[in-house]
Amino acid sequence: MKKIGFITTNKMLAQSLAAMIEKYPDLEFSPHVLLNLHQTVLDAEVLRIDIAVMEMIATAQEYGQSTVRLCQNLRLSLPDCRILLLVPQGSKEAREMAAQAVAESIADDYVFNDVSLDYLLAKLLAFC
């Protein structure tokens, strides 16, 4: 069973994604909601997550940079954890940061936050 950590400050988003994953037990995913960004790395280590789905916020470049730092810290603590960024399509800065993070192997991939749930599931399955 692969453990997925949904990392965001958006409680509704994280709980919705976790509930959606739980509706498909045959996928063998165990979802975990990680809402406290200050202890995300510790929580991820304790849970030993296999996949981190991390949201970037559209309007705050500073937050985007802290997301990249969080990815770097996750890489150090859990080198085998796959990292998928949820990126706001309307933010050029966030798109560029996500593309750079993937190019530098800080994150494994990114998707826009308006993709369908089917597409997101396909991406998660591709990580397995």
Buried (B, 14 or more C-beta within 10 A) or exposed (E): EBBBBBBBEBEEBBBEBBEEBEEEEEBEBBBBBBBEBEEBBEBBBEBEBBBBBBBBBBEBBEBBEBBBEBBBBBBEEBEEBBBBBBBBEEBEBBBEBBBEBBEEEBBBBBBBBEBEEEEBBEBBEEBE
